[in-house]
Amino acid sequence: MNARKTIGRVFRDLLLRIIRALDIKIFNEFLQFRVLRKNYRQLIESFSTDYLSISNLNLPENAMRFELLAHVIGTTPAEAFEIIVSLHKVRDIDGDVCEFGVAQGRTSAIIANELMSGDKNLYLFDTFEGLPPPSHEDELKDDIFNLGSIEAYTGQMACPETMVRKQLEKIEFPNHRIHIIKGRFDAEFAQSARMPLSVSFAYIDFDFYQPIRDALDFLHGSMPEGGIIIVDDYDFFSTGAKKAVDQFTREKGETAYSFRVAPESYGKYAVIQKIS
Ligand SMILES: C[S@@+](CC[C@H](N)C(=O)[O-])C[C@H]1O[C@@H](n2cnc3c(N)ncnc32)[C@H](O)[C@@H]1O
């Protein structure tokens, strides 16, 4: 049984590598069509609720927004929409924008597209070699790729940096405002001169406990009042994301940060805002 499972996994990985390497067009288009339909359905359902009702929002028009939202993968379109809304909430707050964990860069393109009209820089952090090993704070909660253990996720989700650049080129985001910072993010990395001095919005999508906690600690020292942090995978995939967020918000206290978890149907993420 185990041998059959392993062979199945090896075969699937090989097939995915071939598809990626050849960029088989028909497969891509089929996949995109399905993503489009699913994403539009979720967006429309989200807009009909009070939490993210489109009529309550005062967003500037943007020709690319819905096209990009229709193609998000990994992140739900409702979560991506919450990212957009948050970016506009912090528009007048001093500070750049960061994404911690970018993979293929579709969320990065959504963020960049909303920053086009301002002057904020976009900082993108990733190893581009996939997930690092988990810590003992990470237990497998949802086996999203059916790999059987949390350790087996080491190296998964690797995407080349060129893929991210391609996504950003599509929307013609000014090159001088992009900082793609390759490497394994940790507490020491957070001290480096490559980090932004001030951050008004951050999307943390590192999946595992330690880098999420390190990113939150970095942001604590660099985020002005009113700044917003969205952390993906709260109570999903690894137990680490929820642990890091709960620990951080508890330690800093209710007077320093407001904190809420998104409704179940929107996705698995938490929104933290610095209030003092
Ligand atoms: C879930 S993916 C990001 C998906 C992306 N935000 C999106 O919505 O399309 C997680 C990414 O985090 C990166 N990552 C995880 N831990 C990291 C760390 N300590 N340093 C740098 N990159 C890391 C992985 O390489 C992977 O690309």
PDBQT file of the ligand as one rigid body, heavy atoms in Angstrom, charges set to zero:
ROOT
HETATM    1  C1  LIG A 301       2.406  29.623   0.362  1.00  0.00    +0.000 C 
HETATM    2  S1  LIG A 301       3.808  30.143  -0.525  1.00  0.00    +0.000 S 
HETATM    3  C2  LIG A 301       3.486  31.841  -0.854  1.00  0.00    +0.000 C 
HETATM    4  C3  LIG A 301       2.324  32.071  -1.794  1.00  0.00    +0.000 C 
HETATM    5  C4  LIG A 301       2.102  33.488  -2.249  1.00  0.00    +0.000 C 
HETATM    6  N1  LIG A 301       2.040  34.448  -1.170  1.00  0.00    +0.000 N 
HETATM    7  C5  LIG A 301       0.802  33.571  -3.035  1.00  0.00    +0.000 C 
HETATM    8  O1  LIG A 301      -0.213  33.951  -2.439  1.00  0.00    +0.000 OA
HETATM    9  O2  LIG A 301       0.797  33.220  -4.196  1.00  0.00    +0.000 OA
HETATM   10  C6  LIG A 301       5.002  30.192   0.723  1.00  0.00    +0.000 C 
HETATM   11  C7  LIG A 301       6.337  30.716   0.271  1.00  0.00    +0.000 C 
HETATM   12  O3  LIG A 301       7.111  31.081   1.403  1.00  0.00    +0.000 OA
HETATM   13  C8  LIG A 301       8.472  30.840   1.132  1.00  0.00    +0.000 C 
HETATM   14  N2  LIG A 301       9.138  30.729   2.446  1.00  0.00    +0.000 N 
HETATM   15  C9  LIG A 301       8.731  30.033   3.520  1.00  0.00    +0.000 A 
HETATM   16  N3  LIG A 301       9.552  30.244   4.552  1.00  0.00    +0.000 NA
HETATM   17  C10 LIG A 301      10.491  31.119   4.156  1.00  0.00    +0.000 A 
HETATM   18  C11 LIG A 301      11.596  31.761   4.794  1.00  0.00    +0.000 A 
HETATM   19  N4  LIG A 301      11.944  31.525   6.067  1.00  0.00    +0.000 N 
HETATM   20  N5  LIG A 301      12.338  32.611   4.061  1.00  0.00    +0.000 NA
HETATM   21  C12 LIG A 301      12.041  32.891   2.780  1.00  0.00    +0.000 A 
HETATM   22  N6  LIG A 301      10.996  32.314   2.121  1.00  0.00    +0.000 NA
HETATM   23  C13 LIG A 301      10.229  31.436   2.795  1.00  0.00    +0.000 A 
HETATM   24  C14 LIG A 301       8.470  29.576   0.300  1.00  0.00    +0.000 C 
HETATM   25  O4  LIG A 301       9.612  29.494  -0.520  1.00  0.00    +0.000 OA
HETATM   26  C15 LIG A 301       7.188  29.725  -0.519  1.00  0.00    +0.000 C 
HETATM   27  O5  LIG A 301       7.447  30.251  -1.790  1.00  0.00    +0.000 OA
ENDROOT
TORSDOF 0
